[in-house]
Amino acid sequence: MKGGILEVLLVNAKDIRHTNRLGSPAYYVTVECGNHERRTKVSSGKHEHACWNEKFSFELPTSDWNNITHIKFRIMETKLLNNESVGATVIHLGGIVSEGYERGLIEVLPAPYNVVLEEDNTYKGEIKIGFKFFTKEEIALTEARESIADGKLQRQPICSKILNLWRIVWLKLSCFIDHKNSSSGQKKQ
């Protein structure tokens, strides 16, 4: 089993450019990782804030690790006639992938990254993103651990054990009483 999975958590953006002069802004993000592209839902923004809280997974075979050097996030503002780019963020993945491969799992908690305006390469706002990279071997180990943990969690609660013990005691007691009644009935004859 070779390769790994990159999970991307796209949280929110703030202080981004608002180009639509009519109405409140609505944003979505396209995420490009290698040959794969994903798109978030449209999030309405108030006062240049947008919230998505969406997670995307990208499967990265080992053969692609040298070719996939970065991941690109392009924030788009929806308009009536066409959509317009608000800005982009490019994050290099070399450290995340190599460290994740060595450890089997690495998680980068959500942190703010600068949004770059495409027309003049200046910064305007930030986007909050988190990453998790794990190898396929780690996935197999995690699944094995979860199945072991599930087996332990499926034990009967103590109340049901006590009830089962009472049932056994009651059955034995009733059998003993029945046996005693039948043996005393045989002595009377």
N, C-alpha and C positions, 0 to 999 in steps of 0.2 A: 504494500500500500504506500504509494508515493504521493506527495503533494500536500496541500493544505487548504484551509478555508479562511477567507478574510471576511469578518463581519464588520460592517460599518453602521454606526448609530448616528444618524443625523438628527440633532436635537432642535436647534433653533438658529435664528440670525437676528442681529439687532443693528440699528444705526445704518442700515443699507439704503442705497439711493432709491428714491421714489420718483419714477418718471411719468407716471400716469397722473395728469392734473385733474381728471374728473373721477370722483368716487374714491373709495378706499382701495388701497393696493391689495393685490392678490399675487402670491409667489409660488413657484415650484422650483425644484432643483433637479438637474440631470447629473447623474453620477457616472463617470466613465472610468472603467478599470480594464486596461487592455482592450480586447475586442468586445467587452460587455458594456452595456449601457442600461441604467435603470433610471426611473423617474419617480419622484415623490408625488403625493397628492397635492392639490392646490391648497395653500394655507393663506387665509386672509390676514393681512397685516394691519396693525393699528400703530400709527406713529412710527413707522419704519421698523416694526418688529414682526417676525414671522416664526411660527412654531410648527414643526412637523412630527418629531418623535417617531421616526421610522427607522427600521433596521433592514439592511440589505446584506445578502451573502454572495460572495464571489468565490467560486471554486478555482483554485490556482494549482494546476499541475506543475510538478517540479521542472518540467521542460520549459515552462513559460516564465519562471522566476527571473531569468536574465532579461527577458523582453519587457516585463511589467515593472517599470521603475517608479511610476507615480500613479496617483488617482486624482481625477479632476472633478471639481464640483462647480457647476455653472448655475447661478441663481437667475431665474427668468421671471419677469413680471408679465402677467397675462393682461392683454388689452383687447379691446373690442375687435379690432381688425387684425392685428398681429401681435406676437409676443416679443418682448425686448429684453436683451441681456442686461442685468443689473451689475453683474461682476462675477468673478471666478476665483477659486482657490485651488492651488495645486499643492498636493502633499506627497513628498517622496516616501516610498515604501521600503526602501532598501534595509533600513535598520529594523523596522517592524518584522519583515519577513525573515531576515537572517537571525534575529534574536528569538523569534517565535520558533524557528526551525531548531535552534540549539536547545531551547528549553522545552519544546513541545507545546507551549502555550504562552502567549503574552497578551496582556490587556492594557490598553492606553485609555484611561478614563476620559470622558468628554472634556475637551478643552477648546478655548476660542482660537480661531485662525483668522488672519486678515483676509478680507475680500478685496481683490484688486480690480479696479476699473479697467476695462479692456481698451478704451480709447486713449488713455494717457498713462497707464500703469501706476496710478496713485491708489492709495488705500482709502476705502470708504466702507466702514462697518466691519463686522466680524460674524463668523459662522461657527457654531459649536458642534464638534464632531468627536466621536469616540471610536476606537478600533479594538478588535480582538482577532488575533491570528492563532490558529492551532493546526497542528499536523493531523493527518488522517490516523496516524498511530495513536495520538492522544484521544481522538474521537472513540476509537475502539476501546481504549482503556477506561474512558469515562462511562461508556455504555456498560462495560463489565462491572464497574463499581456501582452504577445505578441499579443494575439487576441484582447484585448482592444486597445492596441496601433495601431494595424493594422486598426481597425475600425476608429480611429481618423485620421490616415494618408490617408484614402481613401476619404477625403473631396475633394470637387471640388476646383480647384485653383480660385483665385479671377478673373482672366481674363474670365474664362468660366461663372462665375456668372454675370459679367458685360455684356457679350454677350447675356446671357439669358434675362437679364433685358431689353436690347435694342430690342431683338426680341419681347418681350411682349409689349413694348411701340410701336414698329413699327406695330404690329398686331392691337393693339387698335386704333392707328392713322389711319391705312388703313381702318379698319371697320368704324370708324367715318367718314372718307372721303367718303367711299362707301355709307354709310347711308345718308350723307348730299347730295350727288349727286342724289341718288334715290329719296329722299324727294323733292329736287328742280325740278327733272324731273316730279314728280307727280303734282306739283303746276303749271307747264307750260301747262298741258293738261287741 
